[in-house]
Amino acid sequence: MKNDILARWRANFLAGLAIVLPGVISIALLVWVFRNVANITDTLLIFLPRTWTHNNQGEGPMFWYWSLMALVVALFLICAVGLLARYYFGKRIIEGVDTALLRIPLLNKVYGTMKQVNDAFSTSSKTSFRTVVLVEYPRTGVHSIGFITSEHLGEAQTKLGGKTVCVFIPTTPNPTSGFLILVPEDKVTKLEMSVAEGIKYIISLGSISPVYAPALPSDTKSPPAEATHCGP
């Protein structure tokens, strides 16, 4: 009887954990992102007295609702910059700011690098991080899912000889870290799944596989119907 009760309790606990865990992880992730973003956006309310926005008469941390207000202000400013960039006058201002930042020693190295990375992964890029591939990694016969990040390698491609692509191999279940490898193009197997499906596949440890319906050969034809002869 005691073993039966323990078995039922464990089964109920595992069933409840499977239901509750995704929600708990999602909420915890949102809180973590909000706190890290708030460390930056909270500075937008620097013009307000700390006695208004912080605990303990300005000595403690910022109240959560003021952090939320700072985040809203940041979103508004980003939208305003995006709107400004659509007009000629706004584009000229942004170009002037870029030029000024690129002329500041030390800062220009960091800003220039971040701008190049941002441009590489922007929606205007046609090849960067748009294709999910299979490559033999970490050894022959073992395949890993990766993403093509660049097909223009310059010096590396010239010295390696032949067409080579950059492939990012993310780790699982955290796809924000991983490895960058250079692979000959003929050793890369391109997949039809989208980048979002590929990331979901990695995060789920391979348990969520995208639905795939192989295309039928174009020369496949239905068998001709048998001719019938009507006679007397």
C-alpha positions, -999 to +999 in steps of 0.1 A: +000+000+000+028+024+009+047+017-023+015+022-043+009+056-027+045+067-034+042+056-070+010+076-075+025+106-058+056+105-080+034+101-111+013+131-102+044+151-094+060+144-128+027+151-146+023+184-128+060+193-133+056+187-171+026+211-171+040+238-148+077+239-158+073+255-193+053+284-177+077+289-149+107+289-172+090+314-196+082+338-167+117+335-152+132+342-186+110+373-191+120+385-156+157+380-163+155+398-197+135+427-181+160+431-153+190+431-177+174+455-201+163+477-172+199+482-162+203+501-194+169+518-198+167+530-162+192+557-171+166+574-193+148+586-161+179+603-147+162+636-150+137+626-123+145+629-086+158+596-071+135+600-042+106+595-066+120+565-086+140+546-060+134+528-027+146+541+007+144+578-003+166+573-033+192+549-018+177+516-028+169+501-062+144+516-087+107+507-083+097+481-108+069+504-123+094+532-129+117+506-147+087+496-168+081+533-176+118+536-187+114+506-209+083+522-226+103+554-231+131+534-247+107+517-271+092+551-280+127+566-287+136+536-309+104+540-329+111+577-332+146+570-346+131+544-371+105+570-382+132+597-386+154+573-407+126+571-433+131+608-443+160+624-461+167+649-433+167+621-407+190+599-428+215+628-431+214+632-393+220+595-387+249+595-413+264+625-395+262+607-361+278+575-376+306+596-391+313+614-358+313+581-338+337+565-363+362+593-358+365+589-321+396+569-312+390+535-295+352+540-297+353+537-335+368+502-333+339+489-311+312+509-329+324+499-363+326+462-354+291+463-339+277+481-369+292+455-393+277+427-373+243+444-372+244+450-409+253+414-415+222+401-396+198+428-407+168+421-429+186+436-459+212+408-459+202+381-483+225+352-472+234+359-436+218+335-411+191+326-436+199+290-443+199+259-420+225+233-429+239+200-419+277+196-416+299+168-404+310+181-370+328+173-347+341+144-367+334+125-399+301+105-398+286+127-371+264+156-383+254+189-365+229+215-374+243+249-382+235+282-399+253+298-428+265+332-417+286+343-446+295+330-481+322+357-487+353+349-468+379+369-486+415+359-476+404+326-459+386+314-490+415+324-513+441+305-492+419+275-486+411+272-523+376+265-536+343+279-524+340+279-486+312+291-463+311+302-426+288+280-405+278+288-370+272+256-349+251+266-318+251+247-286+220+231-270+198+240-253+214+275-253+218+285-290+234+319-282+268+303-278+286+279-302+314+275-327+323+291-360+337+267-386+347+271-422+334+244-444+338+237-481+305+244-499+302+209-513+304+195-478+274+214-467+238+199-469+212+227-470+179+220-452+145+233-461+135+242-425+134+278-415+159+294-391+131+296-365+124+259-369+161+251-367+165+271-334+134+254-320+148+220-329+181+229-311+165+243-280+142+213-276+172+189-278+159+175-310+125+165-296+106+190-317+113+182-353+098+203-381+072+186-403+089+176-436+071+165-467+095+154-494+087+167-528+076+142-554+099+138-584+088+160-613+088+132-638+064+111-617+033+105-636+001+087-627-002+054-646-024+057-676-059+044-673-066+011-690-083+015-723-117-001-724-132-015-756-169-015-760-179-039-786-210-058-796 
